[in-house]
C-alpha cells in the first residue's frame, strides 16, 4: 500500500469513520491521480497532501482534517553515497533545516514542527 493510502486509513480509523472505506471505488497509483479524479468529477472525494491540493484549489474544495486526527508524516533527507556531487548534496542537506530551507518548505505548504 502506498504511504498516503496508509495515512488515509489511519485518519479514518482515528476519526471512527472506517465505514467510508466501503465506498472506495478505486485506489490510485499516486496522490496526483487521486486529485485528478476528484478535480475531473470522476470521484466524489479523496485524501491528498495539502501541498498537492493547493495546485487545484479552483477545481476542488479543500477540507482540512481536525487537528490531531492525522498520523505524523516524516520526510527524510540523505546523500546518495555514490553521488558525484557530494559537496552540492551536502550544501543542500545543510540548507534544509536552516531558516532559508524552513521558509521554502513553509512557502510550499509544509507544516514545520
Biopython code that builds the backbone (N, CA, C, O; Angstrom):
import numpy as np
from Bio.PDB.StructureBuilder import StructureBuilder

atoms = [
    (1, "UNK", "N", (0.847, -1.171, 0.000)),
    (1, "UNK", "CA", (0.000, 0.000, 0.000)),
    (1, "UNK", "C", (0.898, 1.242, 0.000)),
    (1, "UNK", "O", (1.947, 1.265, 0.645)),
    (2, "UNK", "N", (0.476, 2.250, -0.720)),
    (2, "UNK", "CA", (1.220, 3.498, -0.806)),
    (2, "UNK", "C", (1.092, 4.273, 0.506)),
    (2, "UNK", "O", (0.118, 4.089, 1.235)),
    (3, "UNK", "N", (2.055, 5.132, 0.813)),
    (3, "UNK", "CA", (2.009, 5.856, 2.093)),
    (3, "UNK", "C", (0.712, 6.623, 2.324)),
    (3, "UNK", "O", (0.144, 6.551, 3.414)),
    (4, "UNK", "N", (0.231, 7.355, 1.320)),
    (4, "UNK", "CA", (-0.977, 8.156, 1.555)),
    (4, "UNK", "C", (-2.189, 7.265, 1.792)),
    (4, "UNK", "O", (-3.112, 7.672, 2.498)),
    (5, "UNK", "N", (-2.215, 6.065, 1.225)),
    (5, "UNK", "CA", (-3.297, 5.120, 1.496)),
    (5, "UNK", "C", (-3.264, 4.671, 2.951)),
    (5, "UNK", "O", (-4.303, 4.542, 3.600)),
    (6, "UNK", "N", (-2.061, 4.438, 3.449)),
    (6, "UNK", "CA", (-1.900, 4.072, 4.856)),
    (6, "UNK", "C", (-2.334, 5.235, 5.748)),
    (6, "UNK", "O", (-3.057, 5.036, 6.725)),
    (7, "UNK", "N", (-1.890, 6.458, 5.411)),
    (7, "UNK", "CA", (-2.262, 7.638, 6.202)),
    (7, "UNK", "C", (-3.775, 7.833, 6.189)),
    (7, "UNK", "O", (-4.377, 8.136, 7.219)),
    (8, "UNK", "N", (-4.383, 7.658, 5.025)),
    (8, "UNK", "CA", (-5.837, 7.827, 4.904)),
    (8, "UNK", "C", (-6.574, 6.851, 5.809)),
    (8, "UNK", "O", (-7.488, 7.232, 6.540)),
    (9, "UNK", "N", (-6.169, 5.596, 5.750)),
    (9, "UNK", "CA", (-6.833, 4.591, 6.576)),
    (9, "UNK", "C", (-6.627, 4.880, 8.067)),
    (9, "UNK", "O", (-7.524, 4.649, 8.877)),
    (10, "UNK", "N", (-5.448, 5.384, 8.423)),
    (10, "UNK", "CA", (-5.187, 5.733, 9.818)),
    (10, "UNK", "C", (-6.083, 6.890, 10.271)),
    (10, "UNK", "O", (-6.623, 6.870, 11.377)),
    (11, "UNK", "N", (-6.235, 7.899, 9.403)),
    (11, "UNK", "CA", (-7.113, 9.030, 9.741)),
    (11, "UNK", "C", (-8.547, 8.545, 9.924)),
    (11, "UNK", "O", (-9.207, 8.895, 10.902)),
    (12, "UNK", "N", (-9.018, 7.749, 8.991)),
    (12, "UNK", "CA", (-10.394, 7.249, 9.091)),
    (12, "UNK", "C", (-10.593, 6.421, 10.354)),
    (12, "UNK", "O", (-11.644, 6.496, 10.991)),
    (13, "UNK", "N", (-9.592, 5.639, 10.713)),
    (13, "UNK", "CA", (-9.671, 4.862, 11.946)),
    (13, "UNK", "C", (-9.695, 5.787, 13.164)),
    (13, "UNK", "O", (-10.501, 5.602, 14.075)),
    (14, "UNK", "N", (-8.808, 6.778, 13.174)),
    (14, "UNK", "CA", (-8.738, 7.707, 14.305)),
    (14, "UNK", "C", (-10.039, 8.490, 14.481)),
    (14, "UNK", "O", (-10.409, 8.837, 15.603)),
    (15, "UNK", "N", (-10.731, 8.768, 13.374)),
    (15, "UNK", "CA", (-11.984, 9.515, 13.427)),
    (15, "UNK", "C", (-13.212, 8.596, 13.519)),
    (15, "UNK", "O", (-14.350, 9.063, 13.482)),
    (16, "UNK", "N", (-12.964, 7.289, 13.639)),
    (16, "UNK", "CA", (-14.033, 6.287, 13.708)),
    (16, "UNK", "C", (-14.929, 6.363, 12.471)),
    (16, "UNK", "O", (-16.155, 6.312, 12.567)),
    (17, "UNK", "N", (-14.285, 6.487, 11.309)),
    (17, "UNK", "CA", (-15.016, 6.596, 10.045)),
    (17, "UNK", "C", (-14.611, 5.510, 9.047)),
    (17, "UNK", "O", (-14.687, 5.732, 7.838)),
    (18, "UNK", "N", (-14.186, 4.353, 9.525)),
    (18, "UNK", "CA", (-13.718, 3.308, 8.615)),
    (18, "UNK", "C", (-14.828, 2.778, 7.706)),
    (18, "UNK", "O", (-14.533, 2.146, 6.691)),
    (19, "UNK", "N", (-16.088, 3.018, 8.043)),
    (19, "UNK", "CA", (-17.190, 2.604, 7.163)),
    (19, "UNK", "C", (-17.087, 3.284, 5.806)),
    (19, "UNK", "O", (-17.608, 2.770, 4.816)),
    (20, "UNK", "N", (-16.420, 4.437, 5.747)),
    (20, "UNK", "CA", (-16.233, 5.141, 4.468)),
    (20, "UNK", "C", (-15.449, 4.295, 3.478)),
    (20, "UNK", "O", (-15.581, 4.475, 2.268)),
    (21, "UNK", "N", (-14.636, 3.377, 3.978)),
    (21, "UNK", "CA", (-13.851, 2.526, 3.080)),
    (21, "UNK", "C", (-14.733, 1.607, 2.245)),
    (21, "UNK", "O", (-14.289, 1.095, 1.217)),
    (22, "UNK", "N", (-15.972, 1.392, 2.669)),
    (22, "UNK", "CA", (-16.914, 0.576, 1.891)),
    (22, "UNK", "C", (-17.272, 1.256, 0.575)),
    (22, "UNK", "O", (-17.760, 0.598, -0.344)),
    (23, "UNK", "N", (-17.038, 2.566, 0.468)),
    (23, "UNK", "CA", (-17.413, 3.325, -0.718)),
    (23, "UNK", "C", (-16.245, 3.587, -1.668)),
    (23, "UNK", "O", (-16.409, 4.289, -2.666)),
    (24, "UNK", "N", (-15.080, 3.039, -1.373)),
    (24, "UNK", "CA", (-13.908, 3.269, -2.227)),
    (24, "UNK", "C", (-14.145, 2.578, -3.565)),
    (24, "UNK", "O", (-14.456, 1.388, -3.617)),
    (25, "UNK", "N", (-13.994, 3.343, -4.650)),
    (25, "UNK", "CA", (-14.194, 2.772, -5.979)),
    (25, "UNK", "C", (-12.880, 2.579, -6.729)),
    (25, "UNK", "O", (-12.831, 1.851, -7.721)),
    (26, "UNK", "N", (-11.816, 3.227, -6.258)),
    (26, "UNK", "CA", (-10.511, 2.995, -6.877)),
    (26, "UNK", "C", (-9.414, 3.432, -5.922)),
    (26, "UNK", "O", (-9.608, 4.305, -5.075)),
    (27, "UNK", "N", (-8.269, 2.809, -6.078)),
    (27, "UNK", "CA", (-7.067, 3.184, -5.338)),
    (27, "UNK", "C", (-6.044, 3.599, -6.381)),
    (27, "UNK", "O", (-5.525, 2.769, -7.127)),
    (28, "UNK", "N", (-5.765, 4.883, -6.420)),
    (28, "UNK", "CA", (-4.879, 5.412, -7.447)),
    (28, "UNK", "C", (-3.412, 5.110, -7.138)),
    (28, "UNK", "O", (-3.049, 4.852, -5.991)),
    (29, "UNK", "N", (-2.588, 5.145, -8.163)),
    (29, "UNK", "CA", (-1.165, 4.853, -8.031)),
    (29, "UNK", "C", (-0.364, 5.967, -7.399)),
    (29, "UNK", "O", (0.759, 5.745, -6.945)),
    (30, "UNK", "N", (-0.929, 7.169, -7.361)),
    (30, "UNK", "CA", (-0.239, 8.283, -6.705)),
    (30, "UNK", "C", (-1.260, 9.349, -6.322)),
    (30, "UNK", "O", (-2.412, 9.314, -6.754)),
    (31, "UNK", "N", (-0.810, 10.298, -5.498)),
    (31, "UNK", "CA", (-1.706, 11.340, -4.995)),
    (31, "UNK", "C", (-2.245, 12.206, -6.125)),
    (31, "UNK", "O", (-3.398, 12.636, -6.080)),
    (32, "UNK", "N", (-1.431, 12.465, -7.127)),
    (32, "UNK", "CA", (-1.886, 13.275, -8.259)),
    (32, "UNK", "C", (-3.039, 12.585, -8.988)),
    (32, "UNK", "O", (-3.929, 13.254, -9.514)),
    (33, "UNK", "N", (-3.025, 11.267, -9.021)),
    (33, "UNK", "CA", (-4.125, 10.527, -9.622)),
    (33, "UNK", "C", (-5.421, 10.708, -8.841)),
    (33, "UNK", "O", (-6.490, 10.865, -9.430)),
    (34, "UNK", "N", (-5.322, 10.684, -7.520)),
    (34, "UNK", "CA", (-6.496, 10.916, -6.669)),
    (34, "UNK", "C", (-7.032, 12.317, -6.916)),
    (34, "UNK", "O", (-8.228, 12.506, -7.137)),
    (35, "UNK", "N", (-6.138, 13.295, -6.878)),
    (35, "UNK", "CA", (-6.540, 14.686, -7.072)),
    (35, "UNK", "C", (-7.165, 14.883, -8.455)),
    (35, "UNK", "O", (-8.171, 15.579, -8.592)),
    (36, "UNK", "N", (-6.576, 14.278, -9.461)),
    (36, "UNK", "CA", (-7.103, 14.395, -10.818)),
    (36, "UNK", "C", (-8.506, 13.845, -10.938)),
    (36, "UNK", "O", (-9.366, 14.465, -11.564)),
    (37, "UNK", "N", (-8.749, 12.684, -10.345)),
    (37, "UNK", "CA", (-10.089, 12.095, -10.405)),
    (37, "UNK", "C", (-11.130, 12.991, -9.748)),
    (37, "UNK", "O", (-12.225, 13.178, -10.279)),
    (38, "UNK", "N", (-10.781, 13.544, -8.589)),
    (38, "UNK", "CA", (-11.727, 14.410, -7.888)),
    (38, "UNK", "C", (-11.926, 15.708, -8.670)),
    (38, "UNK", "O", (-13.056, 16.171, -8.823)),
    (39, "UNK", "N", (-10.841, 16.295, -9.164)),
    (39, "UNK", "CA", (-10.938, 17.554, -9.913)),
    (39, "UNK", "C", (-11.775, 17.390, -11.181)),
    (39, "UNK", "O", (-12.464, 18.325, -11.588)),
    (40, "UNK", "N", (-11.724, 16.214, -11.810)),
    (40, "UNK", "CA", (-12.487, 15.966, -13.026)),
    (40, "UNK", "C", (-13.912, 15.468, -12.745)),
    (40, "UNK", "O", (-14.684, 15.230, -13.674)),
    (41, "UNK", "N", (-14.250, 15.314, -11.475)),
    (41, "UNK", "CA", (-15.578, 14.836, -11.130)),
    (41, "UNK", "C", (-15.743, 13.339, -11.255)),
    (41, "UNK", "O", (-16.864, 12.833, -11.222)),
    (42, "UNK", "N", (-14.630, 12.616, -11.399)),
    (42, "UNK", "CA", (-14.692, 11.159, -11.510)),
    (42, "UNK", "C", (-14.690, 10.486, -10.142)),
    (42, "UNK", "O", (-14.833, 9.268, -10.039)),
    (43, "UNK", "N", (-14.529, 11.278, -9.110)),
    (43, "UNK", "CA", (-14.585, 10.799, -7.733)),
    (43, "UNK", "C", (-15.218, 11.885, -6.889)),
    (43, "UNK", "O", (-15.048, 13.074, -7.162)),
    (44, "UNK", "N", (-15.940, 11.479, -5.873)),
    (44, "UNK", "CA", (-16.613, 12.456, -5.012)),
    (44, "UNK", "C", (-15.662, 13.096, -4.011)),
    (44, "UNK", "O", (-15.831, 14.260, -3.649)),
    (45, "UNK", "N", (-14.665, 12.341, -3.563)),
    (45, "UNK", "CA", (-13.741, 12.841, -2.548)),
    (45, "UNK", "C", (-12.480, 11.984, -2.563)),
    (45, "UNK", "O", (-12.479, 10.859, -3.062)),
    (46, "UNK", "N", (-11.433, 12.526, -2.020)),
    (46, "UNK", "CA", (-10.192, 11.781, -1.911)),
    (46, "UNK", "C", (-9.259, 12.469, -0.945)),
    (46, "UNK", "O", (-9.378, 13.670, -0.700)),
    (47, "UNK", "N", (-8.339, 11.719, -0.401)),
    (47, "UNK", "CA", (-7.346, 12.267, 0.518)),
    (47, "UNK", "C", (-6.067, 12.540, -0.253)),
    (47, "UNK", "O", (-5.540, 11.663, -0.936)),
    (48, "UNK", "N", (-5.576, 13.763, -0.137)),
    (48, "UNK", "CA", (-4.305, 14.147, -0.761)),
    (48, "UNK", "C", (-3.550, 15.047, 0.207)),
    (48, "UNK", "O", (-4.117, 15.557, 1.173)),
    (49, "UNK", "N", (-2.285, 15.230, -0.063)),
    (49, "UNK", "CA", (-1.491, 16.151, 0.749)),
    (49, "UNK", "C", (-1.901, 17.585, 0.402)),
    (49, "UNK", "O", (-2.236, 17.879, -0.745)),
    (50, "UNK", "N", (-1.872, 18.462, 1.388)),
    (50, "UNK", "CA", (-2.255, 19.861, 1.168)),
    (50, "UNK", "C", (-1.379, 20.513, 0.102)),
    (50, "UNK", "O", (-1.839, 21.382, -0.638)),
    (51, "UNK", "N", (-0.119, 20.095, 0.024)),
    (51, "UNK", "CA", (0.770, 20.671, -0.982)),
    (51, "UNK", "C", (0.313, 20.298, -2.391)),
    (51, "UNK", "O", (0.545, 21.057, -3.332)),
    (52, "UNK", "N", (-0.327, 19.153, -2.548)),
    (52, "UNK", "CA", (-0.863, 18.769, -3.860)),
    (52, "UNK", "C", (-2.203, 19.453, -4.111)),
    (52, "UNK", "O", (-2.467, 19.904, -5.225)),
    (53, "UNK", "N", (-3.040, 19.533, -3.100)),
    (53, "UNK", "CA", (-4.354, 20.160, -3.264)),
    (53, "UNK", "C", (-4.233, 21.628, -3.639)),
    (53, "UNK", "O", (-5.089, 22.166, -4.342)),
    (54, "UNK", "N", (-3.174, 22.277, -3.174)),
    (54, "UNK", "CA", (-3.004, 23.712, -3.422)),
    (54, "UNK", "C", (-2.963, 24.043, -4.909)),
    (54, "UNK", "O", (-3.350, 25.143, -5.303)),
    (55, "UNK", "N", (-2.504, 23.120, -5.736)),
    (55, "UNK", "CA", (-2.405, 23.406, -7.169)),
    (55, "UNK", "C", (-3.747, 23.298, -7.879)),
    (55, "UNK", "O", (-3.876, 23.721, -9.028)),
    (56, "UNK", "N", (-4.747, 22.735, -7.207)),
    (56, "UNK", "CA", (-6.065, 22.567, -7.834)),
    (56, "UNK", "C", (-7.183, 23.212, -7.032)),
    (56, "UNK", "O", (-8.336, 22.795, -7.135)),
    (57, "UNK", "N", (-6.861, 24.217, -6.240)),
    (57, "UNK", "CA", (-7.874, 24.824, -5.371)),
    (57, "UNK", "C", (-9.069, 25.381, -6.137)),
    (57, "UNK", "O", (-10.148, 25.532, -5.564)),
    (58, "UNK", "N", (-8.897, 25.690, -7.424)),
    (58, "UNK", "CA", (-10.023, 26.194, -8.213)),
    (58, "UNK", "C", (-10.972, 25.069, -8.625)),
    (58, "UNK", "O", (-12.134, 25.315, -8.950)),
    (59, "UNK", "N", (-10.467, 23.831, -8.608)),
    (59, "UNK", "CA", (-11.263, 22.696, -9.080)),
    (59, "UNK", "C", (-11.809, 21.814, -7.966)),
    (59, "UNK", "O", (-12.698, 20.997, -8.206)),
    (60, "UNK", "N", (-11.291, 21.965, -6.754)),
    (60, "UNK", "CA", (-11.720, 21.130, -5.640)),
    (60, "UNK", "C", (-11.956, 21.995, -4.406)),
    (60, "UNK", "O", (-11.460, 23.117, -4.310)),
    (61, "UNK", "N", (-12.710, 21.458, -3.484)),
    (61, "UNK", "CA", (-12.895, 22.108, -2.195)),
    (61, "UNK", "C", (-11.973, 21.423, -1.201)),
    (61, "UNK", "O", (-12.074, 20.217, -0.980)),
    (62, "UNK", "N", (-11.083, 22.187, -0.608)),
    (62, "UNK", "CA", (-10.135, 21.634, 0.358)),
    (62, "UNK", "C", (-10.779, 21.669, 1.740)),
    (62, "UNK", "O", (-11.249, 22.712, 2.193)),
    (63, "UNK", "N", (-10.793, 20.533, 2.389)),
    (63, "UNK", "CA", (-11.324, 20.415, 3.744)),
    (63, "UNK", "C", (-10.185, 19.921, 4.619)),
    (63, "UNK", "O", (-9.687, 18.808, 4.447)),
    (64, "UNK", "N", (-9.783, 20.759, 5.554)),
    (64, "UNK", "CA", (-8.688, 20.371, 6.433)),
    (64, "UNK", "C", (-9.190, 19.408, 7.491)),
    (64, "UNK", "O", (-10.313, 19.524, 7.981)),
    (65, "UNK", "N", (-8.341, 18.462, 7.832)),
    (65, "UNK", "CA", (-8.684, 17.482, 8.856)),
    (65, "UNK", "C", (-8.618, 18.118, 10.240)),
    (65, "UNK", "O", (-7.853, 19.056, 10.461)),
    (66, "UNK", "N", (-9.421, 17.607, 11.170)),
    (66, "UNK", "CA", (-9.344, 18.127, 12.539)),
    (66, "UNK", "C", (-7.941, 17.944, 13.106)),
    (66, "UNK", "O", (-7.284, 16.936, 12.845)),
    (67, "UNK", "N", (-7.494, 18.910, 13.871)),
    (67, "UNK", "CA", (-6.168, 18.846, 14.459)),
    (67, "UNK", "C", (-6.026, 17.566, 15.290)),
    (67, "UNK", "O", (-6.924, 17.195, 16.046)),
    (68, "UNK", "N", (-4.901, 16.916, 15.134)),
    (68, "UNK", "CA", (-4.629, 15.699, 15.887)),
    (68, "UNK", "C", (-5.210, 14.444, 15.276)),
    (68, "UNK", "O", (-5.041, 13.361, 15.837)),
    (69, "UNK", "N", (-5.895, 14.551, 14.137)),
    (69, "UNK", "CA", (-6.534, 13.370, 13.546)),
    (69, "UNK", "C", (-5.641, 12.639, 12.556)),
    (69, "UNK", "O", (-5.988, 11.551, 12.096)),
    (70, "UNK", "N", (-4.523, 13.209, 12.230)),
    (70, "UNK", "CA", (-3.672, 12.548, 11.250)),
    (70, "UNK", "C", (-2.366, 12.081, 11.882)),
    (70, "UNK", "O", (-1.853, 12.707, 12.809)),
    (71, "UNK", "N", (-1.838, 10.981, 11.373)),
    (71, "UNK", "CA", (-0.578, 10.490, 11.912)),
    (71, "UNK", "C", (0.557, 11.429, 11.517)),
    (71, "UNK", "O", (0.463, 12.127, 10.508)),
    (72, "UNK", "N", (1.616, 11.450, 12.301)),
    (72, "UNK", "CA", (2.752, 12.292, 11.918)),
    (72, "UNK", "C", (3.383, 11.761, 10.633)),
    (72, "UNK", "O", (3.582, 10.557, 10.472)),
    (73, "UNK", "N", (3.688, 12.670, 9.739)),
    (73, "UNK", "CA", (4.329, 12.306, 8.476)),
    (73, "UNK", "C", (5.727, 12.889, 8.502)),
    (73, "UNK", "O", (5.902, 14.100, 8.632)),
    (74, "UNK", "N", (6.703, 12.039, 8.379)),
    (74, "UNK", "CA", (8.085, 12.486, 8.439)),
    (74, "UNK", "C", (8.769, 12.247, 7.100)),
    (74, "UNK", "O", (8.578, 11.210, 6.464)),
    (75, "UNK", "N", (9.556, 13.207, 6.692)),
    (75, "UNK", "CA", (10.349, 13.089, 5.479)),
    (75, "UNK", "C", (11.809, 13.017, 5.873)),
    (75, "UNK", "O", (12.257, 13.718, 6.781)),
    (76, "UNK", "N", (12.532, 12.182, 5.198)),
    (76, "UNK", "CA", (13.950, 12.010, 5.475)),
    (76, "UNK", "C", (14.765, 12.687, 4.379)),
    (76, "UNK", "O", (14.279, 12.876, 3.264)),
    (77, "UNK", "N", (15.981, 13.043, 4.693)),
    (77, "UNK", "CA", (16.875, 13.626, 3.710)),
    (77, "UNK", "C", (18.222, 12.935, 3.853)),
    (77, "UNK", "O", (18.696, 12.708, 4.966)),
    (78, "UNK", "N", (18.825, 12.608, 2.743)),
    (78, "UNK", "CA", (20.097, 11.881, 2.770)),
    (78, "UNK", "C", (20.885, 12.183, 1.507)),
    (78, "UNK", "O", (20.357, 12.717, 0.531)),
    (79, "UNK", "N", (22.132, 11.836, 1.552)),
    (79, "UNK", "CA", (23.008, 11.973, 0.392)),
    (79, "UNK", "C", (23.315, 10.573, -0.119)),
    (79, "UNK", "O", (23.697, 9.695, 0.654)),
    (80, "UNK", "N", (23.150, 10.369, -1.404)),
    (80, "UNK", "CA", (23.465, 9.087, -2.013)),
    (80, "UNK", "C", (24.979, 8.910, -1.979)),
    (80, "UNK", "O", (25.721, 9.770, -2.454)),
    (81, "UNK", "N", (25.432, 7.798, -1.419)),
    (81, "UNK", "CA", (26.872, 7.617, -1.236)),
    (81, "UNK", "C", (27.636, 7.599, -2.561)),
    (81, "UNK", "O", (28.814, 7.954, -2.591)),
    (82, "UNK", "N", (26.994, 7.198, -3.642)),
    (82, "UNK", "CA", (27.666, 7.155, -4.938)),
    (82, "UNK", "C", (27.537, 8.462, -5.725)),
    (82, "UNK", "O", (27.965, 8.535, -6.876)),
    (83, "UNK", "N", (26.949, 9.491, -5.109)),
    (83, "UNK", "CA", (26.754, 10.765, -5.802)),
    (83, "UNK", "C", (28.090, 11.356, -6.248)),
    (83, "UNK", "O", (29.085, 11.316, -5.524)),
    (84, "UNK", "N", (28.077, 11.899, -7.450)),
    (84, "UNK", "CA", (29.273, 12.583, -7.960)),
    (84, "UNK", "C", (29.270, 14.050, -7.539)),
    (84, "UNK", "O", (30.204, 14.789, -7.851)),
    (85, "UNK", "N", (28.232, 14.469, -6.836)),
    (85, "UNK", "CA", (28.091, 15.858, -6.405)),
    (85, "UNK", "C", (27.965, 15.939, -4.886)),
    (85, "UNK", "O", (27.051, 16.581, -4.369)),
    (86, "UNK", "N", (28.866, 15.300, -4.187)),
    (86, "UNK", "CA", (28.807, 15.242, -2.727)),
    (86, "UNK", "C", (28.754, 16.629, -2.082)),
    (86, "UNK", "O", (27.977, 16.856, -1.155)),
    (87, "UNK", "N", (29.575, 17.546, -2.570)),
    (87, "UNK", "CA", (29.618, 18.879, -1.961)),
    (87, "UNK", "C", (28.294, 19.613, -2.137)),
    (87, "UNK", "O", (27.792, 20.223, -1.193)),
    (88, "UNK", "N", (27.724, 19.559, -3.343)),
    (88, "UNK", "CA", (26.443, 20.220, -3.594)),
    (88, "UNK", "C", (25.332, 19.546, -2.793)),
    (88, "UNK", "O", (24.450, 20.215, -2.254)),
    (89, "UNK", "N", (25.381, 18.227, -2.723)),
    (89, "UNK", "CA", (24.375, 17.497, -1.954)),
    (89, "UNK", "C", (24.466, 17.866, -0.479)),
    (89, "UNK", "O", (23.443, 18.067, 0.175)),
    (90, "UNK", "N", (25.673, 17.955, 0.042)),
    (90, "UNK", "CA", (25.850, 18.320, 1.450)),
    (90, "UNK", "C", (25.369, 19.744, 1.705)),
    (90, "UNK", "O", (24.774, 20.020, 2.746)),
    (91, "UNK", "N", (25.621, 20.643, 0.767)),
    (91, "UNK", "CA", (25.162, 22.024, 0.912)),
    (91, "UNK", "C", (23.630, 22.071, 0.971)),
    (91, "UNK", "O", (23.056, 22.834, 1.747)),
    (92, "UNK", "N", (22.985, 21.256, 0.151)),
    (92, "UNK", "CA", (21.531, 21.189, 0.167)),
    (92, "UNK", "C", (21.029, 20.649, 1.506)),
    (92, "UNK", "O", (20.130, 21.225, 2.118)),
    (93, "UNK", "N", (21.613, 19.549, 1.950)),
    (93, "UNK", "CA", (21.221, 18.943, 3.224)),
    (93, "UNK", "C", (21.418, 19.925, 4.369)),
    (93, "UNK", "O", (20.606, 19.972, 5.293)),
    (94, "UNK", "N", (22.471, 20.696, 4.316)),
    (94, "UNK", "CA", (22.739, 21.689, 5.366)),
    (94, "UNK", "C", (21.749, 22.849, 5.321)),
    (94, "UNK", "O", (21.463, 23.454, 6.354)),
    (95, "UNK", "N", (21.222, 23.166, 4.137)),
    (95, "UNK", "CA", (20.303, 24.292, 3.980)),
    (95, "UNK", "C", (18.897, 23.975, 4.475)),
    (95, "UNK", "O", (18.248, 24.837, 5.068)),
    (96, "UNK", "N", (18.423, 22.776, 4.248)),
    (96, "UNK", "CA", (17.027, 22.431, 4.541)),
    (96, "UNK", "C", (16.616, 22.699, 5.989)),
    (96, "UNK", "O", (15.567, 23.311, 6.195)),
    (97, "UNK", "N", (17.371, 22.284, 6.998)),
    (97, "UNK", "CA", (16.912, 22.552, 8.368)),
    (97, "UNK", "C", (17.142, 23.988, 8.839)),
    (97, "UNK", "O", (16.657, 24.371, 9.903)),
    (98, "UNK", "N", (17.864, 24.771, 8.072)),
    (98, "UNK", "CA", (18.129, 26.155, 8.453)),
    (98, "UNK", "C", (16.972, 27.073, 8.098)),
    (98, "UNK", "O", (15.982, 26.631, 7.516)),
    (99, "UNK", "N", (17.090, 28.348, 8.446)),
    (99, "UNK", "CA", (15.998, 29.317, 8.218)),
    (99, "UNK", "C", (15.556, 29.399, 6.755)),
    (99, "UNK", "O", (14.358, 29.444, 6.476)),
    (100, "UNK", "N", (16.499, 29.419, 5.830)),
    (100, "UNK", "CA", (16.151, 29.521, 4.408)),
    (100, "UNK", "C", (15.375, 28.286, 3.941)),
    (100, "UNK", "O", (14.373, 28.405, 3.236)),
    (101, "UNK", "N", (15.838, 27.122, 4.334)),
    (101, "UNK", "CA", (15.162, 25.883, 3.955)),
    (101, "UNK", "C", (13.787, 25.772, 4.568)),
    (101, "UNK", "O", (12.838, 25.371, 3.894)),
    (102, "UNK", "N", (13.661, 26.123, 5.849)),
    (102, "UNK", "CA", (12.378, 26.056, 6.530)),
    (102, "UNK", "C", (11.376, 27.026, 5.913)),
    (102, "UNK", "O", (10.196, 26.705, 5.772)),
    (103, "UNK", "N", (11.855, 28.211, 5.547)),
    (103, "UNK", "CA", (10.990, 29.202, 4.894)),
    (103, "UNK", "C", (10.490, 28.680, 3.552)),
    (103, "UNK", "O", (9.320, 28.855, 3.210)),
    (104, "UNK", "N", (11.371, 28.043, 2.797)),
    (104, "UNK", "CA", (10.982, 27.485, 1.496)),
    (104, "UNK", "C", (9.958, 26.359, 1.668)),
    (104, "UNK", "O", (9.006, 26.256, 0.893)),
    (105, "UNK", "N", (10.156, 25.519, 2.683)),
    (105, "UNK", "CA", (9.206, 24.440, 2.923)),
    (105, "UNK", "C", (7.837, 24.993, 3.325)),
    (105, "UNK", "O", (6.810, 24.514, 2.845)),
    (106, "UNK", "N", (7.820, 25.984, 4.192)),
    (106, "UNK", "CA", (6.552, 26.603, 4.590)),
    (106, "UNK", "C", (5.855, 27.245, 3.404)),
    (106, "UNK", "O", (4.634, 27.149, 3.274)),
    (107, "UNK", "N", (6.626, 27.906, 2.531)),
    (107, "UNK", "CA", (6.052, 28.545, 1.338)),
    (107, "UNK", "C", (5.433, 27.505, 0.413)),
    (107, "UNK", "O", (4.491, 27.805, -0.320)),
    (108, "UNK", "N", (5.962, 26.277, 0.445)),
    (108, "UNK", "CA", (5.434, 25.199, -0.393)),
    (108, "UNK", "C", (4.254, 24.487, 0.260)),
    (108, "UNK", "O", (3.685, 23.572, -0.334)),
    (109, "UNK", "N", (3.876, 24.896, 1.481)),
    (109, "UNK", "CA", (2.713, 24.323, 2.131)),
    (109, "UNK", "C", (3.020, 23.277, 3.186)),
    (109, "UNK", "O", (2.096, 22.681, 3.740)),
    (110, "UNK", "N", (4.279, 23.038, 3.478)),
    (110, "UNK", "CA", (4.628, 22.060, 4.502)),
    (110, "UNK", "C", (4.493, 22.686, 5.879)),
    (110, "UNK", "O", (4.794, 23.865, 6.063)),
    (111, "UNK", "N", (4.048, 21.909, 6.834)),
    (111, "UNK", "CA", (3.976, 22.362, 8.217)),
    (111, "UNK", "C", (5.301, 22.043, 8.883)),
    (111, "UNK", "O", (5.794, 20.917, 8.812)),
    (112, "UNK", "N", (5.863, 23.036, 9.522)),
    (112, "UNK", "CA", (7.152, 22.857, 10.184)),
    (112, "UNK", "C", (6.894, 22.545, 11.656)),
    (112, "UNK", "O", (6.190, 23.294, 12.333)),
    (113, "UNK", "N", (7.457, 21.444, 12.155)),
    (113, "UNK", "CA", (7.213, 21.089, 13.571)),
    (113, "UNK", "C", (7.818, 22.119, 14.515)),
    (113, "UNK", "O", (7.708, 21.979, 15.733)),
]
sb = StructureBuilder()
sb.init_structure("model")
sb.init_model(0)
sb.init_chain("A")
sb.init_seg("    ")
for serial, (resi, resn, name, xyz) in enumerate(atoms, 1):
    if name == "N":
        sb.init_residue(resn, " ", resi, " ")
    sb.init_atom(name, np.array(xyz, "f"), 0.0, 1.0, " ", f" {name:<3s}", serial, name[0])
structure = sb.get_structure()
